[in-house]
Amino acid sequence: MQPLLLTMGDPTGIGPELIVKALLDQSFKQIPCPVEIVGDIGVLCHAGKIFGIEGKSEQLENGLFSLAFGDKKLTVHPCSELEIASVHYGQPNTNCGKAMVDFIEYAISRCLNKTAAGIVTCPINKAAINAAGYHFPGHTELLAERCGTEKVVMMLAGERLKVCLVTTHMAYRDVPDQLSREEILQTIRITAKAFRQQFGIQQPRLAVLALNPHASENGLFGDEEQRVITPAIEAARAEGISADGPHSADTLFHFAAKGAYDAVICMYHDQGLIPLKLLHFDDAVNVTLGLPIVRTSVDHGTAYDLAGTGKANTASLVAALKMAERMVGN
């Protein structure tokens, strides 16, 4: 069985200790397939000291190491050997930035050459990877570029609610100008295809949200619904996709959370993320739809205020591993 690759993320954030904590909690035993860590052995050993345990490494074959914390073991592919004296929580340097990208690129290459089943990522620092010379806004854009994929969709998912975003990280005032019939239609198409292929739902029920309050009240509060959103929905339905709307965001999530829809297509970041995090603050998963590989991630950042304390919650990491395994299985 091919492994899931779990990338360590920012060496100065909570990623390394989440991995060690999940090992000590025996959370990896909940995942049916093997999990390989892509990261830095020294940094993981340093994270073990947070929990009062010394890590001991032993070289295996194919560039892999066994890293033991007591009687529990991780399988690790080291992609960096950072100087631990220079690794300070919350203070990533350019070497850390390069390491973050090296972890991701190694994992991508393994998935593309079909020696790994999928990627689960711990959080990175976007400023650090840019300072290291990799000019990407984040994981998603790096993955898309390296996989040769022009359009991907960011989905945030929990058991009760899944939201897919037409636009992601941008100023709210820029959102209306970025919405077009084609962008919305592409988001609907990619979501529907991913649910069929990776979630085993042959006819996913998709709700498409309006941009304006009350779906604009027939143009009283804007014309995006009539001009771009409704035409995109009609085009999707003509292709046999079960999509409806535009729905007013202030009521739709009540029904979606009760199971009326498999996913909600949202026009902008906070429209989807506020209800999602209200329901799934600890266990939400970030999923990249539209890639030729499986990729899930924790739905939180580097949490520098918690880094080094051992208090970070592993729920999102475990959920991301479970969702990746489910997607691979489908």
N, C-alpha and C positions, 0 to 999 in steps of 0.2 A: 504494500500500500504506500503510495507516494505521500510525503509529508506536507503539512502546512508549514510555511515559513513565517516566523514571528520576528519582525524587525524591532530592534531595541529602541529606536528613536533617539531623542536628545540625551546624550550621556549625562547632562547636568539636570535633567528633569526627572519625572517620576517613573519613566519607562523601565529602567533597570530594576528598580525595587518592586514594581508591579509584577515583573516576571518572576523574581525570586519569591515574592510573597505568594503568588499563585502556585508556585512549586511547593512551598512549605504547607500551604493550605490543601494541597493535593487536588487543586482545581483542574490540572491538566488531565487527570484521570477521567474527567467528564467528557473528554474529546476522544471519539473512537479511533481517529487516525493519529499517526505520530506527529509531533510538533518539534521542529528544529528552530533554535534561536539564531538569528543573524545579528551579530553584535560584537562586543568587546569583552573578552574574558576578564581582564583586569577591572573594568568598570562593574561587571556583574559580581565579582568577588568583593569589591568595595561596597556594593549594595547589600551583600550578605551580612556584612558587619553591622548594618543597621539593626538586623535581627539577632545579632550576637552569634553568628555562625561563620566560620572560615570556609571559603570555597577551595576545593582541590581539583585541579584539572589533570586529565589524562588524554593523550593524543590517541585518536582512533584512525581509521582510514579515510581516504577521500577528502582530506583537509578538515575533518570533523574532530571535535574534542568532546569528551565527557566531563562535565563540570558538576562535582558532587558537593552538596550542602548537607552534611550529615549522611543519612541513608537515602536521600532523595537526589536524583540526578537530572541535569539538563543535557541535551545534545546541542552543541554550539558550533556554528561556523564563524570563526573570527574574521571580520573584515577590517579591523583596526587594532592597533596596539597603542592606545593613548597613554601618555605619561600621567599617571594618577595624580601626581602632585600638582598638575596644571588643570585638573578637572574640579571645578567648584560649582556647587549647586546654584542654579539660576544664572550662571555666567558662562554661557557657551562661547568658545573662541572659534577661530577659523578651522582649526583642526577638528573640532567637534562638528562643525558644519559640513566639512568634507566627509567625515565618518557617517553622518546621517544619510547623505546621498549614496555613499558606497554601500550601505546596508540595503537601501531600496533597490539600487541598480543590480546588485547581485541577485536579490530575490526575483526581480523582474526577469532576468536572464534565465534563471532556473525554471520559472513558469513557462516562458516562451519556448524553451527547449524541452519542455515536458518532463522534467525530472523533479518537479514539485507540483502539488495540487493547487496551491493558492497562496496568497499573501495576506497576513494580518499585520497591521502596522501600529506601533506605539507612537505617541505624538512627537513632532519635530518642531524646531524653532525656525520660522520662515526667514527671519532677518539673518540668522547664522548661516543658512545655506546660501543665501544671496551674497553674504560677505565672503563666502568661500568660492564665489564665482559661478554659482548655479542660479540663474535668474528665472526662478519659478515662484509663483505666489504660494505654492504649497505642494503637498503630496499629489493631489489629483492631477494637476497640470503636468507634473513630472512623469507620472505614470502614463498619461495620455500621450505625451510626446515620445517617450521611449517605446510605447507599444504601437506607435504609428496610427493612433486613433484621433480623428478630427473632433468628434463631438462625444462627450460623456455626460452623464447625469449624476449629480450628487443626491443620494438617498439617505435619509436618517430614519432608522427603523427601531421599533420595539415590537413586542408581541401585540399590543393593542392598536398601534398607529404607525403608519409608514408614510413619510412625506418625501416628495421628489421636487427639486427646485429647477425652475426655468432660468433664473438668474441667481448668482451666489453672493460673492463678496464685492459689494459696490455701494456707493452712496445711494440712499433711497431716492434722491432727486434724479438719479441717472436711470432708474429702473424703467420708467415708461418708454424712454427712447430705445432701450435694449429689447423691448418686447416686440416680437413680430409673429405673423402667422407661422412662418417657417420654423422659428425657434421653438415655439410652443408645440407645434406638430412634431418636430424632431424629439422633443422631450417625451411626449406621449408615446411615440413609436418605440423609442429606446426602452422606456419603462415597460411597455407591454411585452416586448420581445424578451427582456430580462426576466420578467415574471414567468413567462412560458418556459424559457430554457433553464433558468437557474433556481426557480422556486416551485416549478412543477404545477403552475396554475395556468391552464390552457386558455381561459378567457378571463383575464384579470379585470375586475371592476374598478375603473379609474374615475375619480371625481376631479374635475378641473375647476379651480377657484377663479373668481373674479379678481380684478385688481382694486376696484373702487368699492366703497361702502354700498351695501345692498345691491351689488352687481350693477351699480351706476344709476338705478331707477330709470331705465330706458333712456340713458344719455344725460340725465340731469346732473350727474356728478363726474362726467368724463365719458369718453367714447371708445376706450380700449376694448371693452367687452364686445361692442358691435363691430369694431373695425378689425381686430386681430384675434381675440380669444374665441369667439363663436365660430368664425371661419375655420380656425384650427381644429376645433372640436368636430365640426361637420366633416372636414376632410378625413379626420381619424376614423369617424364612424363609417364613412364611405369605404374605408379600407378594412372594415370588419372589426375594428377595435371598440370595445365596450367602454366608451368615454362619455360623460355627460357634464353639463354645466352651461355657462359659468355659474358657480354657486357662491353665495355670499359667505365669506370666511367666518363671520360671527356666529353662524348656525351649523355649517357643514361638519365641523370637527366633532360635534356632539354625536352625530350619526356615524361618522367614520370610526370613532372610538368604540362604538357599539357593534362594529362588524359589518356595516352596510357597504363598505368599500375595501378593496385590497390595498389601495394607495391613493394619496391625494397629490395632485399636481399643483404646486404653489408657485406664484409669480415672483416672489422674492424671499430672501433669507428668513427674516423674522416672522413672516406670515406662517411659515411652516415650523420653524424651530421653537417658537414660544409654546404652542400646544404640545409639541413633541416632548420638550424637556419638562413640561408640567407633569406629564404622565410617566416619562422614562428618564428622569434626571440621572440616575445612577447606572442604568443598564442599556442605554441607547447605543446603537451601532451606526457608524458611518460606512456606507457601501457605495462603491463606484460602479455604476451601471454603464454598459456600452463598451467595456474593455474586452479583449479576447482572453483575458485571464480573470480569475476570481480575486477580488481585493476587498477586504473589510478593514475597519479600523475602530479604535476606541473613539467615542464621541466626546472627547475632552482634550484640553491642552496639556502643556508640560507641567502645569501646577507647581510653579517654583515655590510657592508659599508652603507646600507640603513636602517638597523634595527633601529627602534625607530624614524624614520623621518616621517613616514606616506606616503612616496613617492613611495613605491613599487607598481608595476603594477599588478592588479588582473586578467589580461586577461588569463594567463595560468591556474590559479585556476578555473575560470569560464569555460574555455574550457575543463578542466579535468572533472569537474562535468557533463557537457553536454555529453561528450563522454561516461562516465560511465553510465549515464542514457540511452543513446542510446544502449549500449552493453547489459544492463539489459533487455531493451525492446525487443531485438532480441532473 
